[in-house]
């Protein structure tokens, strides 16, 4: 419930959202303090690549600072289908 509350606290989701809690792509080294693990910071550039799919590049920002997504999933799907 706390994760859902946080996801809803600073975002606008015109069509709802899916909360995914993990990834196969994660740094394994401690970032600053030994034993404290790794977390991204604002301004970090994250690249995930696959030879067959290409590279996804995102700059880390906060939910408050990111522009709201107002288009909605239906418009996104129509745009992708038109390509």
mmCIF file of the N, C-alpha and C atoms, coordinates in Angstrom:
data_MODEL
# 
_entry.id   MODEL 
# 
loop_
_atom_site.group_PDB 
_atom_site.id 
_atom_site.type_symbol 
_atom_site.label_atom_id 
_atom_site.label_alt_id 
_atom_site.label_comp_id 
_atom_site.label_asym_id 
_atom_site.label_entity_id 
_atom_site.label_seq_id 
_atom_site.pdbx_PDB_ins_code 
_atom_site.Cartn_x 
_atom_site.Cartn_y 
_atom_site.Cartn_z 
_atom_site.occupancy 
_atom_site.B_iso_or_equiv 
_atom_site.pdbx_formal_charge 
_atom_site.auth_seq_id 
_atom_site.auth_comp_id 
_atom_site.auth_asym_id 
_atom_site.auth_atom_id 
_atom_site.pdbx_PDB_model_num 
ATOM 1   N N  . UNK A 1 1  ? 0.823  -1.192 0.000   1.00 0.00 ? 1  UNK A N  1 
ATOM 2   C CA . UNK A 1 1  ? 0.000  0.000  0.000   1.00 0.00 ? 1  UNK A CA 1 
ATOM 3   C C  . UNK A 1 1  ? 0.870  1.260  0.000   1.00 0.00 ? 1  UNK A C  1 
ATOM 4   N N  . UNK A 1 2  ? 1.982  1.200  0.722   1.00 0.00 ? 2  UNK A N  1 
ATOM 5   C CA . UNK A 1 2  ? 2.873  2.360  0.779   1.00 0.00 ? 2  UNK A CA 1 
ATOM 6   C C  . UNK A 1 2  ? 3.479  2.654  -0.594  1.00 0.00 ? 2  UNK A C  1 
ATOM 7   N N  . UNK A 1 3  ? 3.871  1.627  -1.333  1.00 0.00 ? 3  UNK A N  1 
ATOM 8   C CA . UNK A 1 3  ? 4.429  1.841  -2.673  1.00 0.00 ? 3  UNK A CA 1 
ATOM 9   C C  . UNK A 1 3  ? 3.395  2.461  -3.611  1.00 0.00 ? 3  UNK A C  1 
ATOM 10  N N  . UNK A 1 4  ? 2.166  2.024  -3.527  1.00 0.00 ? 4  UNK A N  1 
ATOM 11  C CA . UNK A 1 4  ? 1.097  2.590  -4.358  1.00 0.00 ? 4  UNK A CA 1 
ATOM 12  C C  . UNK A 1 4  ? 0.863  4.039  -3.961  1.00 0.00 ? 4  UNK A C  1 
ATOM 13  N N  . UNK A 1 5  ? 0.830  4.315  -2.659  1.00 0.00 ? 5  UNK A N  1 
ATOM 14  C CA . UNK A 1 5  ? 0.636  5.689  -2.201  1.00 0.00 ? 5  UNK A CA 1 
ATOM 15  C C  . UNK A 1 5  ? 1.727  6.592  -2.756  1.00 0.00 ? 5  UNK A C  1 
ATOM 16  N N  . UNK A 1 6  ? 2.980  6.137  -2.698  1.00 0.00 ? 6  UNK A N  1 
ATOM 17  C CA . UNK A 1 6  ? 4.079  6.941  -3.205  1.00 0.00 ? 6  UNK A CA 1 
ATOM 18  C C  . UNK A 1 6  ? 3.992  7.118  -4.722  1.00 0.00 ? 6  UNK A C  1 
ATOM 19  N N  . UNK A 1 7  ? 3.600  6.061  -5.426  1.00 0.00 ? 7  UNK A N  1 
ATOM 20  C CA . UNK A 1 7  ? 3.477  6.163  -6.890  1.00 0.00 ? 7  UNK A CA 1 
ATOM 21  C C  . UNK A 1 7  ? 2.410  7.183  -7.277  1.00 0.00 ? 7  UNK A C  1 
ATOM 22  N N  . UNK A 1 8  ? 1.377  7.278  -6.501  1.00 0.00 ? 8  UNK A N  1 
ATOM 23  C CA . UNK A 1 8  ? 0.291  8.213  -6.807  1.00 0.00 ? 8  UNK A CA 1 
ATOM 24  C C  . UNK A 1 8  ? 0.548  9.622  -6.287  1.00 0.00 ? 8  UNK A C  1 
ATOM 25  N N  . UNK A 1 9  ? 1.544  9.794  -5.435  1.00 0.00 ? 9  UNK A N  1 
ATOM 26  C CA . UNK A 1 9  ? 1.711  11.066 -4.739  1.00 0.00 ? 9  UNK A CA 1 
ATOM 27  C C  . UNK A 1 9  ? 2.164  12.215 -5.637  1.00 0.00 ? 9  UNK A C  1 
ATOM 28  N N  . UNK A 1 10 ? 2.937  11.948 -6.656  1.00 0.00 ? 10 UNK A N  1 
ATOM 29  C CA . UNK A 1 10 ? 3.516  13.030 -7.451  1.00 0.00 ? 10 UNK A CA 1 
ATOM 30  C C  . UNK A 1 10 ? 3.356  12.834 -8.948  1.00 0.00 ? 10 UNK A C  1 
ATOM 31  N N  . UNK A 1 11 ? 2.523  11.925 -9.364  1.00 0.00 ? 11 UNK A N  1 
ATOM 32  C CA . UNK A 1 11 ? 2.378  11.629 -10.787 1.00 0.00 ? 11 UNK A CA 1 
ATOM 33  C C  . UNK A 1 11 ? 0.963  11.883 -11.257 1.00 0.00 ? 11 UNK A C  1 
ATOM 34  N N  . UNK A 1 12 ? 0.860  12.051 -12.565 1.00 0.00 ? 12 UNK A N  1 
ATOM 35  C CA . UNK A 1 12 ? -0.431 12.058 -13.228 1.00 0.00 ? 12 UNK A CA 1 
ATOM 36  C C  . UNK A 1 12 ? -0.430 10.860 -14.163 1.00 0.00 ? 12 UNK A C  1 
ATOM 37  N N  . UNK A 1 13 ? -1.369 9.967  -13.991 1.00 0.00 ? 13 UNK A N  1 
ATOM 38  C CA . UNK A 1 13 ? -1.470 8.779  -14.830 1.00 0.00 ? 13 UNK A CA 1 
ATOM 39  C C  . UNK A 1 13 ? -2.825 8.795  -15.525 1.00 0.00 ? 13 UNK A C  1 
ATOM 40  N N  . UNK A 1 14 ? -2.860 9.256  -16.778 1.00 0.00 ? 14 UNK A N  1 
ATOM 41  C CA . UNK A 1 14 ? -4.153 9.360  -17.455 1.00 0.00 ? 14 UNK A CA 1 
ATOM 42  C C  . UNK A 1 14 ? -4.846 8.009  -17.648 1.00 0.00 ? 14 UNK A C  1 
ATOM 43  N N  . UNK A 1 15 ? -4.068 6.919  -17.737 1.00 0.00 ? 15 UNK A N  1 
ATOM 44  C CA . UNK A 1 15 ? -4.665 5.605  -17.985 1.00 0.00 ? 15 UNK A CA 1 
ATOM 45  C C  . UNK A 1 15 ? -4.314 4.580  -16.909 1.00 0.00 ? 15 UNK A C  1 
ATOM 46  N N  . UNK A 1 16 ? -3.861 5.024  -15.753 1.00 0.00 ? 16 UNK A N  1 
ATOM 47  C CA . UNK A 1 16 ? -3.456 4.084  -14.712 1.00 0.00 ? 16 UNK A CA 1 
ATOM 48  C C  . UNK A 1 16 ? -1.965 3.812  -14.789 1.00 0.00 ? 16 UNK A C  1 
ATOM 49  N N  . UNK A 1 17 ? -1.482 2.850  -14.014 1.00 0.00 ? 17 UNK A N  1 
ATOM 50  C CA . UNK A 1 17 ? -0.058 2.522  -14.033 1.00 0.00 ? 17 UNK A CA 1 
ATOM 51  C C  . UNK A 1 17 ? 0.153  1.081  -13.598 1.00 0.00 ? 17 UNK A C  1 
ATOM 52  N N  . UNK A 1 18 ? 1.313  0.558  -13.956 1.00 0.00 ? 18 UNK A N  1 
ATOM 53  C CA . UNK A 1 18 ? 1.752  -0.764 -13.509 1.00 0.00 ? 18 UNK A CA 1 
ATOM 54  C C  . UNK A 1 18 ? 2.969  -0.539 -12.633 1.00 0.00 ? 18 UNK A C  1 
ATOM 55  N N  . UNK A 1 19 ? 2.944  -1.048 -11.443 1.00 0.00 ? 19 UNK A N  1 
ATOM 56  C CA . UNK A 1 19 ? 4.050  -0.884 -10.507 1.00 0.00 ? 19 UNK A CA 1 
ATOM 57  C C  . UNK A 1 19 ? 4.941  -2.115 -10.604 1.00 0.00 ? 19 UNK A C  1 
ATOM 58  N N  . UNK A 1 20 ? 6.154  -1.943 -11.131 1.00 0.00 ? 20 UNK A N  1 
ATOM 59  C CA . UNK A 1 20 ? 7.088  -3.054 -11.301 1.00 0.00 ? 20 UNK A CA 1 
ATOM 60  C C  . UNK A 1 20 ? 8.215  -2.892 -10.295 1.00 0.00 ? 20 UNK A C  1 
ATOM 61  N N  . UNK A 1 21 ? 8.515  -3.945 -9.590  1.00 0.00 ? 21 UNK A N  1 
ATOM 62  C CA . UNK A 1 21 ? 9.436  -3.850 -8.455  1.00 0.00 ? 21 UNK A CA 1 
ATOM 63  C C  . UNK A 1 21 ? 10.705 -4.659 -8.671  1.00 0.00 ? 21 UNK A C  1 
ATOM 64  N N  . UNK A 1 22 ? 11.436 -4.327 -9.680  1.00 0.00 ? 22 UNK A N  1 
ATOM 65  C CA . UNK A 1 22 ? 12.705 -5.013 -9.881  1.00 0.00 ? 22 UNK A CA 1 
ATOM 66  C C  . UNK A 1 22 ? 13.101 -4.999 -11.334 1.00 0.00 ? 22 UNK A C  1 
ATOM 67  N N  . UNK A 1 23 ? 14.337 -5.356 -11.570 1.00 0.00 ? 23 UNK A N  1 
ATOM 68  C CA . UNK A 1 23 ? 14.860 -5.387 -12.926 1.00 0.00 ? 23 UNK A CA 1 
ATOM 69  C C  . UNK A 1 23 ? 16.015 -6.372 -12.983 1.00 0.00 ? 23 UNK A C  1 
ATOM 70  N N  . UNK A 1 24 ? 16.257 -6.894 -14.157 1.00 0.00 ? 24 UNK A N  1 
ATOM 71  C CA . UNK A 1 24 ? 17.426 -7.749 -14.340 1.00 0.00 ? 24 UNK A CA 1 
ATOM 72  C C  . UNK A 1 24 ? 18.683 -6.914 -14.532 1.00 0.00 ? 24 UNK A C  1 
ATOM 73  N N  . UNK A 1 25 ? 18.503 -5.618 -14.743 1.00 0.00 ? 25 UNK A N  1 
ATOM 74  C CA . UNK A 1 25 ? 19.616 -4.714 -14.979 1.00 0.00 ? 25 UNK A CA 1 
ATOM 75  C C  . UNK A 1 25 ? 19.822 -3.865 -13.734 1.00 0.00 ? 25 UNK A C  1 
ATOM 76  N N  . UNK A 1 26 ? 20.809 -4.188 -12.932 1.00 0.00 ? 26 UNK A N  1 
ATOM 77  C CA . UNK A 1 26 ? 21.041 -3.424 -11.713 1.00 0.00 ? 26 UNK A CA 1 
ATOM 78  C C  . UNK A 1 26 ? 22.524 -3.449 -11.356 1.00 0.00 ? 26 UNK A C  1 
ATOM 79  N N  . UNK A 1 27 ? 23.075 -2.306 -10.953 1.00 0.00 ? 27 UNK A N  1 
ATOM 80  C CA . UNK A 1 27 ? 24.469 -2.292 -10.485 1.00 0.00 ? 27 UNK A CA 1 
ATOM 81  C C  . UNK A 1 27 ? 24.606 -3.144 -9.229  1.00 0.00 ? 27 UNK A C  1 
ATOM 82  N N  . UNK A 1 28 ? 25.751 -3.752 -9.076  1.00 0.00 ? 28 UNK A N  1 
ATOM 83  C CA . UNK A 1 28 ? 25.959 -4.619 -7.911  1.00 0.00 ? 28 UNK A CA 1 
ATOM 84  C C  . UNK A 1 28 ? 26.967 -4.063 -6.919  1.00 0.00 ? 28 UNK A C  1 
ATOM 85  N N  . UNK A 1 29 ? 27.713 -3.032 -7.300  1.00 0.00 ? 29 UNK A N  1 
ATOM 86  C CA . UNK A 1 29 ? 28.701 -2.469 -6.384  1.00 0.00 ? 29 UNK A CA 1 
ATOM 87  C C  . UNK A 1 29 ? 28.057 -1.393 -5.502  1.00 0.00 ? 29 UNK A C  1 
ATOM 88  N N  . UNK A 1 30 ? 28.596 -1.237 -4.276  1.00 0.00 ? 30 UNK A N  1 
ATOM 89  C CA . UNK A 1 30 ? 28.170 -0.145 -3.407  1.00 0.00 ? 30 UNK A CA 1 
ATOM 90  C C  . UNK A 1 30 ? 28.511 1.176  -4.078  1.00 0.00 ? 30 UNK A C  1 
ATOM 91  N N  . UNK A 1 31 ? 27.655 2.178  -3.910  1.00 0.00 ? 31 UNK A N  1 
ATOM 92  C CA . UNK A 1 31 ? 27.936 3.469  -4.536  1.00 0.00 ? 31 UNK A CA 1 
ATOM 93  C C  . UNK A 1 31 ? 28.813 4.346  -3.650  1.00 0.00 ? 31 UNK A C  1 
ATOM 94  N N  . UNK A 1 32 ? 28.448 4.512  -2.419  1.00 0.00 ? 32 UNK A N  1 
ATOM 95  C CA . UNK A 1 32 ? 29.191 5.415  -1.535  1.00 0.00 ? 32 UNK A CA 1 
ATOM 96  C C  . UNK A 1 32 ? 29.700 4.710  -0.288  1.00 0.00 ? 32 UNK A C  1 
ATOM 97  N N  . UNK A 1 33 ? 28.796 4.146  0.466   1.00 0.00 ? 33 UNK A N  1 
ATOM 98  C CA . UNK A 1 33 ? 29.136 3.552  1.756   1.00 0.00 ? 33 UNK A CA 1 
ATOM 99  C C  . UNK A 1 33 ? 29.143 2.032  1.623   1.00 0.00 ? 33 UNK A C  1 
ATOM 100 N N  . UNK A 1 34 ? 30.242 1.376  1.995   1.00 0.00 ? 34 UNK A N  1 
ATOM 101 C CA . UNK A 1 34 ? 30.289 -0.084 1.911   1.00 0.00 ? 34 UNK A CA 1 
ATOM 102 C C  . UNK A 1 34 ? 29.109 -0.727 2.650   1.00 0.00 ? 34 UNK A C  1 
ATOM 103 N N  . UNK A 1 35 ? 28.483 -1.669 1.977   1.00 0.00 ? 35 UNK A N  1 
ATOM 104 C CA . UNK A 1 35 ? 27.357 -2.377 2.581   1.00 0.00 ? 35 UNK A CA 1 
ATOM 105 C C  . UNK A 1 35 ? 26.007 -1.700 2.392   1.00 0.00 ? 35 UNK A C  1 
ATOM 106 N N  . UNK A 1 36 ? 25.973 -0.503 1.824   1.00 0.00 ? 36 UNK A N  1 
ATOM 107 C CA . UNK A 1 36 ? 24.717 0.225  1.656   1.00 0.00 ? 36 UNK A CA 1 
ATOM 108 C C  . UNK A 1 36 ? 24.107 0.065  0.269   1.00 0.00 ? 36 UNK A C  1 
ATOM 109 N N  . UNK A 1 37 ? 24.809 -0.631 -0.627  1.00 0.00 ? 37 UNK A N  1 
ATOM 110 C CA . UNK A 1 37 ? 24.254 -0.881 -1.947  1.00 0.00 ? 37 UNK A CA 1 
ATOM 111 C C  . UNK A 1 37 ? 24.375 0.304  -2.885  1.00 0.00 ? 37 UNK A C  1 
ATOM 112 N N  . UNK A 1 38 ? 23.500 0.309  -3.883  1.00 0.00 ? 38 UNK A N  1 
ATOM 113 C CA . UNK A 1 38 ? 23.565 1.306  -4.941  1.00 0.00 ? 38 UNK A CA 1 
ATOM 114 C C  . UNK A 1 38 ? 22.202 1.950  -5.115  1.00 0.00 ? 38 UNK A C  1 
ATOM 115 N N  . UNK A 1 39 ? 22.180 3.232  -5.341  1.00 0.00 ? 39 UNK A N  1 
ATOM 116 C CA . UNK A 1 39 ? 20.948 3.919  -5.724  1.00 0.00 ? 39 UNK A CA 1 
ATOM 117 C C  . UNK A 1 39 ? 21.310 5.007  -6.722  1.00 0.00 ? 39 UNK A C  1 
ATOM 118 N N  . UNK A 1 40 ? 20.402 5.274  -7.630  1.00 0.00 ? 40 UNK A N  1 
ATOM 119 C CA . UNK A 1 40 ? 20.660 6.321  -8.618  1.00 0.00 ? 40 UNK A CA 1 
ATOM 120 C C  . UNK A 1 40 ? 20.473 7.691  -7.994  1.00 0.00 ? 40 UNK A C  1 
ATOM 121 N N  . UNK A 1 41 ? 21.143 8.674  -8.598  1.00 0.00 ? 41 UNK A N  1 
ATOM 122 C CA . UNK A 1 41 ? 21.008 10.069 -8.188  1.00 0.00 ? 41 UNK A CA 1 
ATOM 123 C C  . UNK A 1 41 ? 20.498 10.881 -9.364  1.00 0.00 ? 41 UNK A C  1 
ATOM 124 N N  . UNK A 1 42 ? 19.852 11.987 -9.051  1.00 0.00 ? 42 UNK A N  1 
ATOM 125 C CA . UNK A 1 42 ? 19.398 12.900 -10.089 1.00 0.00 ? 42 UNK A CA 1 
ATOM 126 C C  . UNK A 1 42 ? 20.583 13.266 -10.981 1.00 0.00 ? 42 UNK A C  1 
ATOM 127 N N  . UNK A 1 43 ? 20.377 13.190 -12.286 1.00 0.00 ? 43 UNK A N  1 
ATOM 128 C CA . UNK A 1 43 ? 21.420 13.504 -13.253 1.00 0.00 ? 43 UNK A CA 1 
ATOM 129 C C  . UNK A 1 43 ? 22.169 12.294 -13.778 1.00 0.00 ? 43 UNK A C  1 
ATOM 130 N N  . UNK A 1 44 ? 22.081 11.152 -13.080 1.00 0.00 ? 44 UNK A N  1 
ATOM 131 C CA . UNK A 1 44 ? 22.720 9.943  -13.599 1.00 0.00 ? 44 UNK A CA 1 
ATOM 132 C C  . UNK A 1 44 ? 22.128 9.608  -14.963 1.00 0.00 ? 44 UNK A C  1 
ATOM 133 N N  . UNK A 1 45 ? 22.956 9.082  -15.842 1.00 0.00 ? 45 UNK A N  1 
ATOM 134 C CA . UNK A 1 45 ? 22.488 8.605  -17.139 1.00 0.00 ? 45 UNK A CA 1 
ATOM 135 C C  . UNK A 1 45 ? 22.505 7.082  -17.095 1.00 0.00 ? 45 UNK A C  1 
ATOM 136 N N  . UNK A 1 46 ? 21.358 6.486  -17.362 1.00 0.00 ? 46 UNK A N  1 
ATOM 137 C CA . UNK A 1 46 ? 21.203 5.033  -17.317 1.00 0.00 ? 46 UNK A CA 1 
ATOM 138 C C  . UNK A 1 46 ? 21.060 4.526  -18.744 1.00 0.00 ? 46 UNK A C  1 
ATOM 139 N N  . UNK A 1 47 ? 21.899 3.570  -19.117 1.00 0.00 ? 47 UNK A N  1 
ATOM 140 C CA . UNK A 1 47 ? 21.853 2.965  -20.454 1.00 0.00 ? 47 UNK A CA 1 
ATOM 141 C C  . UNK A 1 47 ? 21.653 1.462  -20.302 1.00 0.00 ? 47 UNK A C  1 
ATOM 142 N N  . UNK A 1 48 ? 20.681 0.946  -20.995 1.00 0.00 ? 48 UNK A N  1 
ATOM 143 C CA . UNK A 1 48 ? 20.443 -0.496 -21.045 1.00 0.00 ? 48 UNK A CA 1 
ATOM 144 C C  . UNK A 1 48 ? 20.437 -0.861 -22.521 1.00 0.00 ? 48 UNK A C  1 
ATOM 145 N N  . UNK A 1 49 ? 21.253 -1.843 -22.901 1.00 0.00 ? 49 UNK A N  1 
ATOM 146 C CA . UNK A 1 49 ? 21.321 -2.155 -24.322 1.00 0.00 ? 49 UNK A CA 1 
ATOM 147 C C  . UNK A 1 49 ? 21.225 -3.646 -24.573 1.00 0.00 ? 49 UNK A C  1 
ATOM 148 N N  . UNK A 1 50 ? 20.729 -3.927 -25.755 1.00 0.00 ? 50 UNK A N  1 
ATOM 149 C CA . UNK A 1 50 ? 20.611 -5.283 -26.244 1.00 0.00 ? 50 UNK A CA 1 
ATOM 150 C C  . UNK A 1 50 ? 20.997 -5.249 -27.718 1.00 0.00 ? 50 UNK A C  1 
ATOM 151 N N  . UNK A 1 51 ? 21.779 -6.191 -28.153 1.00 0.00 ? 51 UNK A N  1 
ATOM 152 C CA . UNK A 1 51 ? 22.220 -6.209 -29.546 1.00 0.00 ? 51 UNK A CA 1 
ATOM 153 C C  . UNK A 1 51 ? 21.028 -6.223 -30.501 1.00 0.00 ? 51 UNK A C  1 
ATOM 154 N N  . UNK A 1 52 ? 19.978 -6.937 -30.147 1.00 0.00 ? 52 UNK A N  1 
ATOM 155 C CA . UNK A 1 52 ? 18.816 -7.065 -31.034 1.00 0.00 ? 52 UNK A CA 1 
ATOM 156 C C  . UNK A 1 52 ? 17.834 -5.902 -30.914 1.00 0.00 ? 52 UNK A C  1 
ATOM 157 N N  . UNK A 1 53 ? 17.779 -5.261 -29.748 1.00 0.00 ? 53 UNK A N  1 
ATOM 158 C CA . UNK A 1 53 ? 16.764 -4.223 -29.533 1.00 0.00 ? 53 UNK A CA 1 
ATOM 159 C C  . UNK A 1 53 ? 17.307 -2.801 -29.561 1.00 0.00 ? 53 UNK A C  1 
ATOM 160 N N  . UNK A 1 54 ? 18.602 -2.648 -29.398 1.00 0.00 ? 54 UNK A N  1 
ATOM 161 C CA . UNK A 1 54 ? 19.175 -1.311 -29.359 1.00 0.00 ? 54 UNK A CA 1 
ATOM 162 C C  . UNK A 1 54 ? 19.423 -0.859 -27.931 1.00 0.00 ? 54 UNK A C  1 
ATOM 163 N N  . UNK A 1 55 ? 19.509 0.457  -27.739 1.00 0.00 ? 55 UNK A N  1 
ATOM 164 C CA . UNK A 1 55 ? 19.853 1.020  -26.435 1.00 0.00 ? 55 UNK A CA 1 
ATOM 165 C C  . UNK A 1 55 ? 18.773 1.973  -25.956 1.00 0.00 ? 55 UNK A C  1 
ATOM 166 N N  . UNK A 1 56 ? 18.402 1.821  -24.697 1.00 0.00 ? 56 UNK A N  1 
ATOM 167 C CA . UNK A 1 56 ? 17.477 2.730  -24.020 1.00 0.00 ? 56 UNK A CA 1 
ATOM 168 C C  . UNK A 1 56 ? 18.332 3.610  -23.112 1.00 0.00 ? 56 UNK A C  1 
ATOM 169 N N  . UNK A 1 57 ? 18.207 4.920  -23.257 1.00 0.00 ? 57 UNK A N  1 
ATOM 170 C CA . UNK A 1 57 ? 18.993 5.861  -22.457 1.00 0.00 ? 57 UNK A CA 1 
ATOM 171 C C  . UNK A 1 57 ? 18.043 6.804  -21.738 1.00 0.00 ? 57 UNK A C  1 
ATOM 172 N N  . UNK A 1 58 ? 18.182 6.909  -20.438 1.00 0.00 ? 58 UNK A N  1 
ATOM 173 C CA . UNK A 1 58 ? 17.368 7.822  -19.636 1.00 0.00 ? 58 UNK A CA 1 
ATOM 174 C C  . UNK A 1 58 ? 18.244 8.559  -18.648 1.00 0.00 ? 58 UNK A C  1 
ATOM 175 N N  . UNK A 1 59 ? 17.916 9.822  -18.417 1.00 0.00 ? 59 UNK A N  1 
ATOM 176 C CA . UNK A 1 59 ? 18.569 10.610 -17.375 1.00 0.00 ? 59 UNK A CA 1 
ATOM 177 C C  . UNK A 1 59 ? 17.655 10.572 -16.150 1.00 0.00 ? 59 UNK A C  1 
ATOM 178 N N  . UNK A 1 60 ? 18.223 10.261 -14.989 1.00 0.00 ? 60 UNK A N  1 
ATOM 179 C CA . UNK A 1 60 ? 17.451 10.144 -13.755 1.00 0.00 ? 60 UNK A CA 1 
ATOM 180 C C  . UNK A 1 60 ? 16.992 11.522 -13.290 1.00 0.00 ? 60 UNK A C  1 
ATOM 181 N N  . UNK A 1 61 ? 15.726 11.613 -12.921 1.00 0.00 ? 61 UNK A N  1 
ATOM 182 C CA . UNK A 1 61 ? 15.165 12.833 -12.349 1.00 0.00 ? 61 UNK A CA 1 
ATOM 183 C C  . UNK A 1 61 ? 14.170 12.423 -11.268 1.00 0.00 ? 61 UNK A C  1 
ATOM 184 N N  . UNK A 1 62 ? 13.628 13.372 -10.583 1.00 0.00 ? 62 UNK A N  1 
ATOM 185 C CA . UNK A 1 62 ? 12.612 13.061 -9.582  1.00 0.00 ? 62 UNK A CA 1 
ATOM 186 C C  . UNK A 1 62 ? 11.229 13.107 -10.232 1.00 0.00 ? 62 UNK A C  1 
ATOM 187 N N  . UNK A 1 63 ? 10.280 12.478 -9.613  1.00 0.00 ? 63 UNK A N  1 
ATOM 188 C CA . UNK A 1 63 ? 8.911  12.491 -10.122 1.00 0.00 ? 63 UNK A CA 1 
ATOM 189 C C  . UNK A 1 63 ? 8.362  13.905 -10.167 1.00 0.00 ? 63 UNK A C  1 
ATOM 190 N N  . UNK A 1 64 ? 8.711  14.699 -9.164  1.00 0.00 ? 64 UNK A N  1 
ATOM 191 C CA . UNK A 1 64 ? 8.237  16.084 -9.126  1.00 0.00 ? 64 UNK A CA 1 
ATOM 192 C C  . UNK A 1 64 ? 8.794  16.908 -10.269 1.00 0.00 ? 64 UNK A C  1 
ATOM 193 N N  . UNK A 1 65 ? 10.042 16.648 -10.653 1.00 0.00 ? 65 UNK A N  1 
ATOM 194 C CA . UNK A 1 65 ? 10.696 17.429 -11.689 1.00 0.00 ? 65 UNK A CA 1 
ATOM 195 C C  . UNK A 1 65 ? 10.354 16.976 -13.102 1.00 0.00 ? 65 UNK A C  1 
ATOM 196 N N  . UNK A 1 66 ? 9.966  15.719 -13.260 1.00 0.00 ? 66 UNK A N  1 
ATOM 197 C CA . UNK A 1 66 ? 9.655  15.196 -14.593 1.00 0.00 ? 66 UNK A CA 1 
ATOM 198 C C  . UNK A 1 66 ? 8.320  15.763 -15.069 1.00 0.00 ? 66 UNK A C  1 
ATOM 199 N N  . UNK A 1 67 ? 8.226  16.080 -16.358 1.00 0.00 ? 67 UNK A N  1 
ATOM 200 C CA . UNK A 1 67 ? 6.948  16.576 -16.856 1.00 0.00 ? 67 UNK A CA 1 
ATOM 201 C C  . UNK A 1 67 ? 5.889  15.487 -16.793 1.00 0.00 ? 67 UNK A C  1 
ATOM 202 N N  . UNK A 1 68 ? 4.654  15.857 -16.504 1.00 0.00 ? 68 UNK A N  1 
ATOM 203 C CA . UNK A 1 68 ? 3.599  14.837 -16.432 1.00 0.00 ? 68 UNK A CA 1 
ATOM 204 C C  . UNK A 1 68 ? 3.329  14.241 -17.812 1.00 0.00 ? 68 UNK A C  1 
ATOM 205 N N  . UNK A 1 69 ? 2.983  12.965 -17.806 1.00 0.00 ? 69 UNK A N  1 
ATOM 206 C CA . UNK A 1 69 ? 2.616  12.303 -19.047 1.00 0.00 ? 69 UNK A CA 1 
ATOM 207 C C  . UNK A 1 69 ? 1.116  12.483 -19.212 1.00 0.00 ? 69 UNK A C  1 
ATOM 208 N N  . UNK A 1 70 ? 0.727  13.303 -20.145 1.00 0.00 ? 70 UNK A N  1 
ATOM 209 C CA . UNK A 1 70 ? -0.697 13.622 -20.309 1.00 0.00 ? 70 UNK A CA 1 
ATOM 210 C C  . UNK A 1 70 ? -1.301 12.980 -21.547 1.00 0.00 ? 70 UNK A C  1 
ATOM 211 N N  . UNK A 1 71 ? -0.470 12.356 -22.367 1.00 0.00 ? 71 UNK A N  1 
ATOM 212 C CA . UNK A 1 71 ? -0.955 11.781 -23.616 1.00 0.00 ? 71 UNK A CA 1 
ATOM 213 C C  . UNK A 1 71 ? -1.835 10.563 -23.389 1.00 0.00 ? 71 UNK A C  1 
ATOM 214 N N  . UNK A 1 72 ? -1.425 9.647  -22.559 1.00 0.00 ? 72 UNK A N  1 
ATOM 215 C CA . UNK A 1 72 ? -2.195 8.437  -22.309 1.00 0.00 ? 72 UNK A CA 1 
ATOM 216 C C  . UNK A 1 72 ? -1.747 7.280  -23.187 1.00 0.00 ? 72 UNK A C  1 
ATOM 217 N N  . UNK A 1 73 ? -2.032 6.087  -22.732 1.00 0.00 ? 73 UNK A N  1 
ATOM 218 C CA . UNK A 1 73 ? -1.560 4.871  -23.399 1.00 0.00 ? 73 UNK A CA 1 
ATOM 219 C C  . UNK A 1 73 ? -2.224 4.660  -24.756 1.00 0.00 ? 73 UNK A C  1 
ATOM 220 N N  . UNK A 1 74 ? -3.481 5.042  -24.889 1.00 0.00 ? 74 UNK A N  1 
ATOM 221 C CA . UNK A 1 74 ? -4.173 4.861  -26.179 1.00 0.00 ? 74 UNK A CA 1 
ATOM 222 C C  . UNK A 1 74 ? -3.489 5.677  -27.274 1.00 0.00 ? 74 UNK A C  1 
ATOM 223 N N  . UNK A 1 75 ? -3.124 6.909  -26.969 1.00 0.00 ? 75 UNK A N  1 
ATOM 224 C CA . UNK A 1 75 ? -2.435 7.750  -27.949 1.00 0.00 ? 75 UNK A CA 1 
ATOM 225 C C  . UNK A 1 75 ? -1.045 7.201  -28.244 1.00 0.00 ? 75 UNK A C  1 
ATOM 226 N N  . UNK A 1 76 ? -0.347 6.716  -27.219 1.00 0.00 ? 76 UNK A N  1 
ATOM 227 C CA . UNK A 1 76 ? 0.962  6.112  -27.422 1.00 0.00 ? 76 UNK A CA 1 
ATOM 228 C C  . UNK A 1 76 ? 0.857  4.912  -28.354 1.00 0.00 ? 76 UNK A C  1 
ATOM 229 N N  . UNK A 1 77 ? -0.086 4.028  -28.120 1.00 0.00 ? 77 UNK A N  1 
ATOM 230 C CA . UNK A 1 77 ? -0.244 2.838  -28.952 1.00 0.00 ? 77 UNK A CA 1 
ATOM 231 C C  . UNK A 1 77 ? -0.600 3.209  -30.393 1.00 0.00 ? 77 UNK A C  1 
ATOM 232 N N  . UNK A 1 78 ? -1.441 4.207  -30.559 1.00 0.00 ? 78 UNK A N  1 
ATOM 233 C CA . UNK A 1 78 ? -1.792 4.658  -31.905 1.00 0.00 ? 78 UNK A CA 1 
ATOM 234 C C  . UNK A 1 78 ? -0.570 5.216  -32.621 1.00 0.00 ? 78 UNK A C  1 
ATOM 235 N N  . UNK A 1 79 ? 0.260  5.969  -31.887 1.00 0.00 ? 79 UNK A N  1 
ATOM 236 C CA . UNK A 1 79 ? 1.478  6.523  -32.456 1.00 0.00 ? 79 UNK A CA 1 
ATOM 237 C C  . UNK A 1 79 ? 2.421  5.403  -32.876 1.00 0.00 ? 79 UNK A C  1 
ATOM 238 N N  . UNK A 1 80 ? 2.619  4.430  -32.011 1.00 0.00 ? 80 UNK A N  1 
ATOM 239 C CA . UNK A 1 80 ? 3.517  3.324  -32.330 1.00 0.00 ? 80 UNK A CA 1 
ATOM 240 C C  . UNK A 1 80 ? 2.993  2.504  -33.508 1.00 0.00 ? 80 UNK A C  1 
ATOM 241 N N  . UNK A 1 81 ? 1.696  2.262  -33.552 1.00 0.00 ? 81 UNK A N  1 
ATOM 242 C CA . UNK A 1 81 ? 1.106  1.494  -34.652 1.00 0.00 ? 81 UNK A CA 1 
ATOM 243 C C  . UNK A 1 81 ? 1.264  2.232  -35.967 1.00 0.00 ? 81 UNK A C  1 
ATOM 244 N N  . UNK A 1 82 ? 1.247  3.561  -35.936 1.00 0.00 ? 82 UNK A N  1 
ATOM 245 C CA . UNK A 1 82 ? 1.401  4.360  -37.137 1.00 0.00 ? 82 UNK A CA 1 
ATOM 246 C C  . UNK A 1 82 ? 2.815  4.374  -37.683 1.00 0.00 ? 82 UNK A C  1 
ATOM 247 N N  . UNK A 1 83 ? 3.759  3.905  -36.904 1.00 0.00 ? 83 UNK A N  1 
ATOM 248 C CA . UNK A 1 83 ? 5.152  3.898  -37.354 1.00 0.00 ? 83 UNK A CA 1 
ATOM 249 C C  . UNK A 1 83 ? 5.382  2.708  -38.208 1.00 0.00 ? 83 UNK A C  1 
# 
